[in-house]
């Protein structure tokens, strides 16, 4: 990724997040600005076909599939380094449904975790985090989500409701919507006042959230044609300030 391409997308993103606590990026523009090859992007998106069922849903649902990985980003050192596989943990205050327990998910495949698409997005998100907190070290988590829906059985992308994740920054990138209705992204202030409502539709349509300033959530999804499979594939990356 060239420096010029990075600046084309990173500077406006940083400015918009600084101004309002969140930003949206259209997928086609992001793909072009980051110099992502269609082949690499197709391989990246195709890995969502190999996610495993999330068995930690306290509501008993089996509508979510996922994989998980973690990385570190050290101040003054370029890039992100993948860490040993570990559980995902959220406090109950940040996830009233599934918080308070260590959740072990299947690891992100090596080729995906080491690939150019993920690392371009990691670097982009870090550029915002670093601009807002110069000199910080970051603990980074990457989540692949597939939410499935069927006739009479909607899927819930954020079953915990509109929430904070308890991190610094959140990148939410659409990978695919298949036979899907619903799935609006909501951004609110801490009092619940709606700041934005939009739908990520196309591949790499992305929302970037300052989790300290605003909350976010996604409305339930359902199939357009109840006779056909229906799913919503999304990438989520979070940056949390880490101790030195």
N, C-alpha and C positions, 0 to 999 in steps of 0.2 A: 504494500500500500504506500503510495507516494505521499510526501508531506503535503503537497498541494491538495490532493484529494481529501486528506484528513481535515485540513483547514476548511474546505468547502462545506463540510457537514458538521464538523465539531464546533466551530465558532458560533453559528446560529443556534445550535442546540444548547450550548452553554448559556447563551444570552437569554433564550426563552425560559430555560429552567430557572435561571437567576431571577427573572422578572415575575414569574407566576407559579413556580413550584412544580411545573410539569411541561411537557412538550410532546408534540406529535411529529412523526417523520413518515412520509409516504414511502412505500416499499421500493418502487421503481427508482426514485431519486436516491434512496439510501444504497441500493445495489450498485447504481452507477458511480456514486461518490466514493464508495469503498473499493471499487474496482473488483467486485466479486464475479467470478466466472459462472455462467449459467450451469455448467457441469458440476462444479463444486457445490453450488447452492442446491441443485437437484439431489445430489448425494446426501447433503446435510438434511434436507427436508424428508428424504426417504427413510432416514433412521427412525422417524416417528412410527413407522410400521412395526418396529421391534421393541416397543416399550412393554413394560410388565405391569400387571394390575397392582394398584395401590391398595394394600390390605390393612391400612391404618385408619380407614374412614370411620369415625365414631358414630356416624349416622347409619352405618351398615351398608352404605352404597358400594357398588362395584362398577361405577361409571367412570372411574378415573384410572388412567395408566400413566406411568412416569418413569424417568430415570434421573439420577442426581450425580453431581460432581462438585468438588470444591477446589479452589485455587487461592494462591496468595499473590499479592502485588506489593513489592517493597518500595518504599520511597527512594527515588534516585536510580532505580533499576527498571529498565524497560520490560514490558511483557508481564505475563501471568504464569505462575508455576503451579501445576496440578499437585494437590496434596493426596496423601493416603485416603482411601475411601473411609467415610465416617458417617454417622447418622445425621439426619437433619433434626434440629430442635428449635421450637418456638415456645416462648412463654405463653401461658394461658391468656394473659392480657392482650397478646397480639393475635392469638388464634383460639377463640373460645370453644371451637369444636374439636380440634385435633392437637391443641397445644399441651405442654407439660409432659410429653413423653418423647423419648428418642425414637425416631422413625428411620429404619434402615430400608432404603430403596435400592433397586438395581443400579449399578454404576453406569454412567454414560460410557458408551463404547469408545475404545482408545482412539480409533480413527476419527471419530467425531470430536472428542475432547482435544485432540492435537491438530485438528484441521484448520484451514485458512478462514472459513466462514466464522466459526466461533471466535477465533482470536482477533479477527477484524472487529467484531462486535464487542468483545472484551476491551480492546484498546479504545474503541470509541467511548464506551461507558466510563472507562477509567479517566478519559480526558475530562469529562464533566466532573467526576468525583475529585480529581486532583485540582481542578480549577476552583472548586468550592472549598477544598481543604488541603492547601499546599503542604507537602511534606508528610502526609499521612501514609501509614501502611494500611492495606485493605485485606480483609477476609472476604472472599468472593464465592458465592454459590450459584451453580447453574442447574436449572430444572427443565426437563422436557415433560410437558403435560399433553395428554390426549383426554378430552372429555367426550364421552359417548352418550348419545341420546337415542331413545326409541319411542314408538307410539305409546303414550300413556306413562312414559318414564323419562322425564326430562333429565338433563345433566346440569350440574352446578359447578361452574368454573371457580367460584369463590363461595363455598357453602358456609363459611364463617361470616359472610356479609361484607360490607364496606369496612375496610380495616387499614391499620398500619402494619407493616411487616417487621418493624423493630430493627430496621437497617438504615443505612444512609440513603442509598439510591436503588431504584428498581428499573430495569429495562424489560419491557414486555413486547415480544415480537411475534406477529402472526406467521405461522407456517402454512396452514391450510384450513379452509372451512369446507366441509363436505356435506351437502344436503342439509344445510343448517339454517335455522332461523333463531333470532335472539343473539345473545352474547354481546350486549352493549357494555362498553367500559364506562364506568362512572368515576369522576374525580370530585371529592368534596373537601370542605374544610373540617376542622375538628368538631364543629357544632353540627355537622351534617348538611350544611348548605351546599347545594350542587354548584360546582365550578365549571364542569364540562361533562358532556355525554356524547360518545361517539362509538363507532363500530370499526374495529380493525378488520378489513375485508381481504386485502390482497397479500400475497407473500411478502414478508418483511415490513409490512405496515407496522409501525413501532410507536409505543408510548414510553416516555421516560419520566419517572416520578421521583421527586425529592420526598422521600418517605417521612422526613422529619416535619415537613410543612403541610402535606396534604395526605388524605386517605384515598384508597381506590378499591373498586370492586367490579364484578362483571355479572350481568343478569343471566338467568338460566337460559339454556339452549334446548331446542327441540327439533325434530326432523321436519323438513319441508314436505317430503314424500314419506309417509309413515311405513311404506313397504320397503324402503331402501336404508342401508347403513348411514349413520349420521355421526359426525365427530368434529371437534374443534381442536386443532393442534397448535400449541403455543410454546415459545421459548421464554423463560423467565431467568434473568440474571440479577443478582443483588450484590451490592458493595456495602460492607459494614466496616467501620473503622476498627483497626486491630491495634493491640498493644505492641510497642516496639520490642 
